Structure formats: structure tokens, C-alpha cells
Amino acid sequence: MGTRTIITGTGCFIPPVIKSNRDFASLNFYDEETNRIATPTEEIVEKFEQITGIEERRYAPEEMNSSDMAIIAAKLAIEDSGIDPEELDQIILAQNFGNVMKHTIQTDILPALASRVKHGLGIKNPNCVAYDLIFGCPGWVQGVIQADTYFKAGIAKKALIVGTETLSRVIDVYDRDSMIFSDGAGATVLESKPEDETNSGILSWSVQSHCLDEAYYLYLGKSNFPSADPAIRYIKMKGRKVYEYAMLHVPAAMKDCLDKAGIPIQEIKKVFIHQANEKMDEGIIRRLYKLYGIKEIPEHIMPMSINKLGNSSVATIPTLFDMVKKGFWDDHSLQPGDAVLFASVGAGMNISAICYRM
């Protein structure tokens, strides 16, 4: 008898510090050659909002670290699932920069953030294995895929998957791309169930990595400010390259995932896509449907949180899914039996997609 991996609990933490686009209006931006951008900052910010859809984003308070947010989201997911945390076989935590103390740029991943989450949850069970996963923005999706693989191998039955990040602490404030990034955490409890007990669960998944020309589309580099210390590195992005890559490869990966599930695209009720850039995400959805010869995109197919929460990397999808699942939006809801897609793209360059039935 086969098994199904089902989501039994979700939770998220949305940081309380709101950073609006107006807060960037007094800054001076510089290009990669450290030349000051002559365009008035107000115009830069206005164009940024038109392209990305971001009006504001959330930052963690100074006293809060990425692992602190992860613990809060994890507790909510465990409470939602109703499981005893001592029954967890795995804690998989997706992150990219570890804990970054406010006003520093140094990554702290000793111990691993997953270990800190297990400690924060007070789990005594030594057979609950906690480890971090660095896979760019698709980290949470990839964590779910890893748990599904362990379940199917009979190695584990219950897992906690967390995505958490404080990107606000690794941004270069002189780089206009810094306006994209934000902080947050999302968590999900997964359980393995016999196929004859449920119709829900993961139907298929697809993963890709392109690491030749694409490997350094996102990287750590020096500040754009002319007299900045070159030894201090910040998150950098080749925006046009990332956009072109996503348009070419993400729809194909999503189609591959759907085709493996053996269900028509018309059956998909929601697409939970990484909240990277509103225009890019809309373009990905259009191209996905175009691959099936469909021009008209279903209304309300794609929930979006980026306009208020920004791009929090690994946290965007689990946070978005938790909010829709718990009815935070009037235009979006989920019903038992609904088929949904999760898809994300990010540094590496990596793509992960999952087809799931509620």
C-alpha cells in the first residue's frame, strides 16, 4: 500500500515593522559602477512599485532573529495540526543567511537554525532530526519535497518544514533592488497517511537546477556606494537575467509537475507562486497557460501578498498558503479536493514545484 504526504498544519509570522515605499524617497541610489543614479528617487520608487507591485514590506524588530520568527511560525503550525511535537521525525528549515544580528552583516549558523527551532520548541526526542536547507527562494518547497521522499522511503512519518529569513539585514540600501526584500517566516506540518485513508496529499513534484551561466544571477557583492568597505558583502541580483530565466524555465517546470500528476490545468484552483515580483509572477502564469494553448487566465487563480509583505524568500509561499487557508482574503479560499500548485524560483538557479490536492 502506498502513502500520501498531507499538510495537517500551517502557521506564519509576519513581522510588525512596516517599511513603506515612502521611506525610501530620501535615499540616494547608485548603479553597479558606483555612479549615482540621476533619476529622482521619487521616480525610481514609483517605477519600482509599478513593476514589482510592492507598496510596503515587513522587517523584523531589532531584537528578533530569523530563528525567533521560525519558532513562532512552527508553534502555530504544530498547534494547527494538533500533533505532539515529540512525534516529529524531522525539522527541515529553509534559509539562506542564517541569523544576522541587527546592525551587523555576519551570518550566524552555528548551531543550525533548525537546531535552534527544536530547542525553542522544547523537543526532547533525539530521533527528531533537525537540519537546515539552503536552496535559494525555493527552499521551503524543496523541504516539502525532501520530506515527501523520506515518507515514501518509510524513514519518517511526520515533519515540520519551515522557511524563515531576515533579508532586510543583508541588503545594500544604496541599491534600488534593496526595496524588493523583506523578512518573515512560514511553517507547515506534514504527515504520511496510507492512500486508502485520504484523497489529499502531494500528487507530484518537479525540481531543476541550472548552474552554468545562471549560477551567479544572485550573489553576494560589495555595496554600490563609492566609498563603501569592499570587504562587506550584500545580496545582489541581476534582475533582467533572473526575469528572463524565470520566464523561460519556471512555466516549463510547472507544466512538467502538472503532467506528472496527470490532471488537467483546468482543475487547478490556486497557484501559490514565490512572491518575487508581481509582473514576473503574472508573466509566469500567462506562459504556463500558453503552454496548454489557453489564453484566458482564470480569475483569482493566483493569490498575491507581495504588495504588502514584499519578497521574504523562503517564507513567501508558506506564509501565503497559511493566510489563504485561514481565510485572510475574501477573493481566495480553499476547499477539500481542490488541486493547487506550489512553485518557486531562486538563487542557484533553482526551481521547485509541487502539485497538491487539498
N, C-alpha and C positions, 0 to 999 in steps of 0.2 A: 504493500500500500504506500502511495506517495504522500508527501506532505505539502502544505501550503504555508507560506510566510505571511502572516497578517499583522496589521498595525492595530494594537489594542490600546494605545495611549499616546497623547501628544501634549506638548507644553512649550511655551516660549517665554523669553524675557525681552521686553522692548525697553531699552534704556530711557531714562527720563529727560536727559538733556537734549533739547531741540535746537538744532542749528539750521536756521533758515537761509535761503539764498541771499537775503539782505545782509546777512552777517559777513558775506564775502565782498561786499561792494566797496569796502575801504582798502582792500588789498591790492598790491601790485603783482601782476603775473609776469613770468619770464618764460622764454622758449627753451628748447634743449641746448641751444648755443649760448645760453645765459643772457640773451638780449631781452630787454624789457619789451613786452607786447604793447604796441602803441594804441591799440583799440581801447576805448574807455572801458573800465571794469564793468560798469553797468550794462554795456552792450554785450560783453563776454558772458556775464551771468544770465542775461535774458536769452541769448542764443543757446547757452548750455541747457536751460530749462526747456526750451522748445525741442531740443534734440533728445535729451535724456528723460524728460518728464519729471525730473526731480525738483520738487518745490522746497523740501526740507529733508533733513536726515537726523538720525539719533546717535548721540555719543554717550559712552558710559561715564558716570561720575568719576572724579579723580581717584576716589578711594576704592573703586571697583575694578577688578581684573577680569580677563576673559574666562578664567576658570570659575570665578564667583558667579558670573552670569550663567555659565553652563550648569552649575549646581542648582540654581533656581529653576531653570527650564527642566532639568532632569527630575526634580522633585515633583513638579507639576505633571509631567508625563507619567511618572510612576503612580501618582495619585489617580490620574485619569484612567490608567489601565487596571488599577485595583490589585496589582500583584504585590507580593512580598519582595522587596529589593534583594533579600538574601537568596532569592531564587534565580537571579540573573546569572547567566553563564559568561556574558561578555559585556564590556562597556567599550564601545568604539567611539572615539572623539575625533571629529574632523576639525582641523585648524591649520593655519599656515605660519603664524608668527608667535605662537605660544602666549605667555603672559608678557605684556610690555608695560612696565611701570610708567605712570604718567610723568611727563617731562623727561623721559629717557627714550632711547631708541634701541635698547638692548633686549634681545629675546631671552625669555626665561622658560626653558622646557625641562628643567631638572627639579623635581620629578616631572614626568609626563603629566599633561593636563588631565588625562583620563584617570591617572592615579589620584590626582587631587579631587576629582569628582567622586571617585569611590570613597575616598577618605571623608569628603564632605557629606556623603550620604550615610556614612557610618556602617558600611557593609563589611562584615567580618569574614564572610565566606571566601577562603583562599582560592577556590575554584572559579570564582568570578574574575576573569582575566580582563585587565584594563590596559588599553593601548591607544596611542594617537595615530591618526591617519593624515598624511599631507598629500593632497591630490588637487590643489587649487580649489576653485569655487565649487566643483562637483563633489567635494569631499563627503558631504552628508549622503548624497545619492550613492556614491561608491561604498560608503559604510553600510548602507542598507543592502547593497548587492553582496558585500562580503558576508554579512550576517545570513542572508538567504543561502549562500553557498555552504556555510558551516551547518546550517539547519538541515539542508538536503544531504549532507555528508553524515548526519547523525551525531555530530560533535557537540551541538548546542541546541537548546530549545527556547531560550529567552535571552534577549539582548536589548541593550539601551544604546541608541545611536544619537550622538549629539553633534551639532555644528555650532561653533562659537568663535567670535573674532572681535578684536578691537582695532579695526583698520585706521581709526582716527589718530592712532598713536604712531603710525608708520608712514603718514602722508607728508609730502612736501608742500607747505602752504603757498609756495611761490609757483606751483604747478597747477594750472587750471583743472587738470584731471583730478586733483585732490577733492574737488567738490562732489565727486561721484560716491566716495567711500563713506562707510558708516560702521556702527557697532551693533551687536545683537547676538542672541543665542536661541536655538530651537532644538527640541529633543523629541524622540519617538521611541516607544517601547514596541518591540517586535516579538511575536511568539510563533512557534511552529505548531501547526494543527494538522491532524490527519485529513486527507482530502475528502473523506466521506462525512466529515463533521462541518465543513464550511464550503461555501461557494466563493468566499472572499479570498484575497491574497495576491501575491505577485504572480503575474502571468508570464512575464518575460523581461529581459533586460539586454542592454547593448552598451558596450564600452569601447572607446577608441583613445589612442594617444598618438599625436603627431609631434615628433621631437627632433626634426631636422631643422629646416628654416624657421619652424614655428616655435621652437623651444624657448626663445627669449623674447616673445611678444610681451610678456610681463616679466619683470626682473627687478632687482634692487640696484639703484644707481644714486649718484650724488644729486644734491639739490640743484635746481635751476638758478638759484640766486648766485650772482657772480662771485661774491666773496665768502661763500659757504665753505665749511670744512669738507674737503673731498673724501675724508675718511668715514663720514657719516652717511649711511645709505638709506634711501627711502623707496617705497613702492613706485615703480614706473611702468607705464603702459604705452605700447604702440597702438593707439586707438584705432587707426584706419586698418591696420593689419588684423587686429582682433575682430573687427567688424566683418571684414572680408572672409576671414577664416570661419566665423560663426555662420555666415550666410551660406557658405559652401558646404560645410560638413555637418552642422547640427541637424538640419532638416533630414538629411540622409540617415543619420544615426537614429533619429526618432522614427523614421519610416521602417528601418530595419527592426527596431524594437517592436513596433506595431505588427509588422508582418510575422514576426516570430510568435506573437500572441495569437495570431490567426483570427483577429477581429477587425471588422471594417472601421475606417476612421470615423464614419458617421456615428459609431457607437460611443465615441469618446465624449464625455460630458464636460471635463475640465482638463486644461493643460497647466500644470504647475511648473513654470519655467524660471530659471535663475533670474533674479531681478537685477539685471546688469545695466540695461539701457532700454527705455521704453520703445524707441524707434527700432532698435535692433531686435528686440523680442517680437514686436509686431511683424517685422520682416521675416523672422524665422517661421512664425506661424503661417504667414502667407505662402512661403515657399514649401512648407510641409504639405499644405493642402493642394498646392500646384502639382506636387509630385503624384498626387492621386487624380489630377485633372479637375480639381474643384476650385472655382473662382470665388464663390461666396463663402465667407468665413462665418460660422455660427456665432450668433450674438452671445456675449458673456462667456465665451469659451475659455478666456484667459484672465484669471484674477491678477490684479497688479497692486503691489504695495510700495513700489519704488518711489512713487511721488511723495510719500510721507516718511518712508523709512530709509531710503537710499539703498546702496549696494553693500550689504554686510557679508558678502562672500558666502561661505558655507552655511550661514544662518538663514539666508533668504527663503529657501524652499520650505524647510521645516516650520519656520515662523509663519509663512503664508498659508501653508496647509493647515496648521493649527487654528489660525484665525478664521479660515473658511469653514473648517469642520465644526467650529464652535459658534458659527453664525454671526461673525462680526460685520458681514456685508449683506445688505439687502438684496443685491443682484446676484449673489453667489451662495449656493448651498450644495450639500452632498446627500445622496440617498443611498441606502443599501442596494447593491447591484450595479451602481454607476462605475463605468470604466474611466480611469484617468491616466494621464501621462505625467511623469516627472522627468525633467530634462535640465541639464546644466552643462556649462562650458567654462573653462578657465585655465589658469596658468599651467603650462606643461608642454604643449597644449593638450588638455584632456576633455573628453566628453563622456557623460554617463546619462543613460535614460532607462526608465522603468515603466512598464505598463502594469497597472494595478487595478483590481476590482474591489470596490468598497463592500 
